[in-house]
Amino acid sequence: MVNAKPTIAACTVPNTASIDEIFDVLTTYGGVLIKGLLDTKDVSQILSDVRPYLDAQAPDVRPDSEWDGDFFPSTTRKIGGLLTKSDTFAYKVALNPVILEIADKCFLQRTKMRFGDEEKWCTAKPQINLASMLEIQPGTKAQSLHRDDYNFQRVLPFADKWYKGRDASSLAFVPLAPVTPRNGGTYFIPGSHLWGEEAEPQYEDCIRLEADPGDVFILLSSIFHAGGDNVCEPGEPNSVRPIASVGFTYGFHRQEENQYLALDHAKVRKWPQKLQELAGWNLALPMSGWVGFDHPLKTLGRDVPGGDAMFYDADQSD
């Protein structure tokens, strides 16, 4: 467990940091803020792409859009299926090389398995777990502190240090406007990704996310965190907190957001194969995710190998 309460600066790295440096901060604190990873023009385009969907949830436009319960207050606007609602998000965020390399370090699984008298390497690549958007309006109350790993029925023991397999998923937050403690900056407890379930998270243990458009905040799903309270007045400058997110999980897990139903398949068909695979049209070897005893990419018109290629890696080198 991290003993001293760090500041957001301790969890922050420049966009010139190496993957190993980023990963070290992530696994030490449970979250890492990468400054200036994205082009601010792309961030502005994403906000422009999603604005019609957000405005359609305004109370005077759609009063029945409220969440039935407390977890997402009525003052929080929500968008799912973001990969086919914003091309810029799909291509510039979901396919960002740094974000993908961190996902690989967390969730790429390669295991040697026995088939008769032979042992074969089988690889399951990470997949997108969700792609969504939350816009916190003035007057929003803070969420309860929670772990996103609960979505996978995970109850964790205490750990001295992070190890691969501890987390079922991760999230990359993309601020589309400045994020401050005043307008709903996320609460999170650095080091709580190592806590056991007996620990009771408290808001006084938290620090608040402060970030700018172009920054990316990656957090492990084992960290205790919560959407922040927005104490701004309506109409006050920078009073709304829009954050887009892309999450990742193991290729053999059920996705938190059902991408096959959330996405526009006509757009998915036009994507590069890499993005199609990330969204879930892929196999986690051996043979998890098949359709009609064949590769799911064939449903999108791709010419990909079937048969035994769906069981184990073509490259069997150690």
NORRA-V452495 format. One record per backbone hydrogen bond with DSSP energy under -1.0 kcal/mol. CO is the residue of the C=O (numbers start at 1). NH is the residue of the N-H. E is the energy in kcal/mol with one decimal. If there is no record, write none. Layout:
BEGIN
co | nh | e
CO | NH | E
CO | NH | E
END
This chain:
BEGIN
co | nh | e
9 | 12 | -1.4
11 | 33 | -3.1
13 | 35 | -2.6
14 | 17 | -1.8
18 | 22 | -2.5
19 | 23 | -2.8
20 | 24 | -2.1
21 | 25 | -1.8
22 | 26 | -2.3
23 | 27 | -2.6
24 | 28 | -1.4
25 | 29 | -2.5
26 | 30 | -2.4
29 | 191 | -2.6
30 | 220 | -2.6
32 | 218 | -2.7
33 | 13 | -2.8
34 | 216 | -2.1
39 | 43 | -1.8
40 | 44 | -2.3
41 | 45 | -1.9
42 | 46 | -2.3
43 | 47 | -2.1
44 | 48 | -2.1
45 | 49 | -2.5
46 | 50 | -2.1
47 | 51 | -1.4
50 | 54 | -2.0
51 | 55 | -3.0
52 | 56 | -1.5
54 | 57 | -1.7
55 | 58 | -1.6
58 | 61 | -1.9
58 | 62 | -2.8
62 | 65 | -1.7
67 | 69 | -1.5
73 | 76 | -2.1
75 | 137 | -2.3
77 | 135 | -2.6
79 | 133 | -2.3
81 | 84 | -1.2
82 | 86 | -1.6
86 | 90 | -2.1
87 | 91 | -2.8
88 | 92 | -2.8
89 | 93 | -1.7
89 | 94 | -2.3
93 | 96 | -1.6
96 | 100 | -2.4
97 | 101 | -2.3
98 | 102 | -2.1
99 | 103 | -1.9
100 | 104 | -2.4
101 | 105 | -2.0
102 | 106 | -1.5
103 | 107 | -3.0
104 | 108 | -2.1
109 | 124 | -3.2
111 | 122 | -2.5
113 | 120 | -3.6
115 | 118 | -1.8
118 | 115 | -3.3
120 | 113 | -3.3
121 | 313 | -2.7
122 | 111 | -2.6
123 | 285 | -1.8
124 | 109 | -2.5
127 | 249 | -2.3
129 | 257 | -2.7
130 | 247 | -2.6
131 | 82 | -2.3
132 | 245 | -3.0
133 | 79 | -2.3
134 | 243 | -2.5
135 | 77 | -2.6
136 | 241 | -2.3
137 | 140 | -1.6
140 | 230 | -2.1
146 | 225 | -2.2
147 | 150 | -1.3
148 | 151 | -1.8
149 | 152 | -2.1
149 | 154 | -1.2
150 | 153 | -2.1
156 | 197 | -1.5
163 | 166 | -2.0
169 | 221 | -2.2
170 | 248 | -1.7
171 | 219 | -2.5
172 | 246 | -1.7
173 | 217 | -2.2
174 | 244 | -2.4
179 | 211 | -1.6
180 | 185 | -2.6
182 | 231 | -2.2
184 | 228 | -1.4
186 | 209 | -2.3
187 | 226 | -2.1
188 | 207 | -2.6
189 | 192 | -2.2
191 | 194 | -1.7
192 | 195 | -1.1
194 | 159 | -2.4
196 | 199 | -1.3
202 | 205 | -1.6
203 | 206 | -1.7
207 | 188 | -2.1
211 | 179 | -3.3
212 | 215 | -2.5
214 | 38 | -2.9
216 | 34 | -3.4
217 | 173 | -3.5
218 | 32 | -2.7
219 | 171 | -2.4
220 | 223 | -1.7
221 | 149 | -2.1
224 | 189 | -2.0
225 | 146 | -2.4
226 | 187 | -2.9
227 | 143 | -2.4
230 | 139 | -2.3
233 | 236 | -2.3
236 | 239 | -1.1
241 | 136 | -2.4
242 | 176 | -2.7
243 | 134 | -2.4
244 | 174 | -3.4
245 | 132 | -1.8
246 | 172 | -2.1
247 | 129 | -2.9
248 | 170 | -1.9
249 | 127 | -2.3
250 | 253 | -1.6
257 | 259 | -1.2
258 | 262 | -2.0
259 | 263 | -1.7
264 | 268 | -2.1
265 | 269 | -2.2
267 | 270 | -1.1
268 | 271 | -1.3
272 | 276 | -1.9
273 | 277 | -2.7
274 | 278 | -2.2
275 | 279 | -2.1
276 | 281 | -2.2
277 | 280 | -1.4
278 | 128 | -3.7
280 | 282 | -2.1
284 | 288 | -1.9
288 | 284 | -2.4
294 | 291 | -2.5
295 | 298 | -1.6
296 | 299 | -1.5
297 | 300 | -1.5
297 | 302 | -2.0
298 | 301 | -1.4
306 | 309 | -1.6
307 | 310 | -2.1
308 | 311 | -2.1
308 | 312 | -1.4
310 | 287 | -2.3
END
